[in-house]
Amino acid sequence: MKSTILIILITFLVLVSCKKEQTKEVIIPTNTTVEKMMQIDDGRLSLKLNAMQKNHQLSNMRSHLEAIQQITVLLVQENYDEASKLAYTKLGSTTEMRMMCASFGDKNFENLGLKFHESADKMSEVFKSRNKDKSLTALSNTLGYCVQCHTTYKQ
């Protein structure tokens, strides 16, 4: 009887110690993980930006994305005038946007950026027609340039 209890106790202790080993947390330094992720070659072309340029470009892309989201809401609300104004002022080919596209030193990137901004100008004009289908098609066309750029380039 004592040997049976001893075997059960030893078995229990072995199982508990094994279970503790399995749930042991492994800590990987964050900077190592980030560095490895950034080294992955996904086939996109690097713009070889410095830290300041990267932050500025990220801010710009987020601003563009926010404008697209706001335009989508305005189209749902059938507020075409505001959508048109927003498309031109936030995404259109303003002097500031044209200069920014030219500042990266990559002609293909610049041309793609200019096409994006020109498509936003056209989108702005289409919104004035108050035609939802044509407006959504114009929005899709502009988003197509976003997809093409993000598929081709990385910071």
C-alpha positions in Angstrom: 0.0 0.0 0.0 2.8 2.4 0.9 4.6 1.6 -2.3 1.4 2.4 -4.3 1.0 5.7 -2.6 4.7 6.5 -3.2 4.4 5.6 -6.9 1.3 7.9 -7.2 3.1 10.7 -5.4 6.2 10.4 -7.6 4.1 10.2 -10.8 2.2 13.3 -9.7 5.5 15.2 -9.0 6.9 14.2 -12.4 3.8 15.3 -14.2 3.7 18.7 -12.4 7.4 19.3 -13.1 6.9 18.4 -16.8 3.9 20.7 -17.0 5.9 23.6 -15.6 8.6 23.0 -18.2 6.1 23.1 -21.0 4.7 26.5 -20.0 8.0 28.2 -19.6 7.9 31.7 -21.2 10.6 32.5 -23.8 11.5 36.1 -24.0 12.9 37.4 -27.3 14.4 40.9 -27.3 12.1 43.2 -29.2 14.9 45.0 -31.2 16.1 41.6 -32.5 12.7 40.7 -33.8 12.1 44.1 -35.4 15.5 44.0 -37.1 14.9 40.6 -38.5 11.5 41.7 -39.8 13.0 44.7 -41.5 15.6 42.5 -43.2 13.0 40.4 -45.0 13.1 41.0 -48.8 9.5 41.1 -50.0 10.5 42.2 -53.5 9.5 45.8 -53.1 12.0 48.6 -54.0 13.4 50.6 -51.2 13.2 54.4 -51.4 16.3 54.5 -49.1 14.9 57.2 -46.9 16.6 58.5 -43.8 14.7 58.5 -40.5 13.3 62.0 -40.9 12.1 61.3 -44.4 10.5 58.0 -43.2 8.5 59.7 -40.5 7.4 62.4 -42.9 6.4 59.9 -45.5 4.5 57.7 -43.0 2.7 60.8 -41.8 1.7 61.6 -45.4 0.4 58.1 -46.1 -1.6 58.1 -42.9 -3.1 61.5 -43.9 -4.0 60.1 -47.3 -5.6 57.1 -45.7 -7.6 59.2 -43.3 -8.8 61.4 -46.2 -9.9 58.3 -48.1 -11.8 57.1 -45.1 -13.5 60.5 -44.6 -14.4 60.6 -48.4 -16.0 57.2 -48.0 -18.2 58.4 -45.2 -19.1 61.6 -47.1 -20.1 59.5 -50.1 -22.3 57.3 -47.9 -24.0 60.4 -46.7 -24.3 61.7 -50.3 -22.4 64.8 -49.3 -20.6 65.1 -52.7 -19.6 68.7 -52.3 -17.6 68.1 -49.2 -16.2 64.8 -50.7 -15.0 66.8 -53.7 -13.4 69.5 -51.7 -11.6 67.0 -49.4 -10.4 64.9 -52.4 -8.8 68.0 -54.0 -7.4 69.6 -50.9 -6.0 66.5 -49.2 -5.2 64.2 -52.1 -5.1 66.4 -55.2 -2.1 67.5 -57.3 -1.4 70.7 -55.3 1.9 72.3 -55.7 2.9 70.9 -52.3 2.1 67.4 -53.3 3.9 67.7 -56.6 7.0 69.0 -54.9 6.8 66.2 -52.3 6.6 63.5 -55.0 9.7 65.0 -56.7 11.7 65.1 -53.4 12.4 61.3 -53.2 14.9 61.1 -56.1 13.2 58.2 -57.8 11.5 59.1 -61.1 9.2 56.1 -61.2 8.0 56.8 -57.7 7.5 60.4 -58.6 5.5 59.5 -61.7 3.3 57.1 -59.8 2.7 59.6 -57.0 1.8 62.3 -59.6 -0.7 59.9 -61.3 -2.2 59.2 -57.8 -2.7 62.9 -57.2 -4.0 63.6 -60.7 -6.5 60.7 -60.2 -7.7 62.5 -57.0 -8.2 65.7 -59.1 -10.4 63.7 -61.5 -12.2 62.0 -58.6 -12.9 65.4 -57.1 -14.6 66.4 -60.4 -16.6 63.2 -60.7 -18.0 63.7 -57.2 -19.6 67.0 -58.5 -21.8 64.9 -60.8 -23.5 63.4 -57.7 -23.5 60.0 -59.3 -22.7 57.4 -56.6 -21.6 54.7 -59.1 -19.2 57.0 -61.0 -18.0 58.4 -57.7 -17.2 54.9 -56.3 -15.5 54.0 -59.6 -13.3 57.1 -59.3 -12.5 56.3 -55.7 -11.5 52.8 -56.7 -9.3 54.1 -59.4 -7.5 56.4 -57.0 -7.1 53.5 -54.5 -5.6 51.5 -57.3 -2.7 53.8 -57.3 -2.3 53.4 -53.6 -2.2 49.6 -54.0 0.3 49.8 -56.9 2.6 52.1 -55.0 2.5 50.0 -51.8 3.1 46.9 -53.9 6.1 48.4 -55.6 7.8 50.5 -53.0 8.8 50.4 -49.3 10.6 52.9 -47.2 
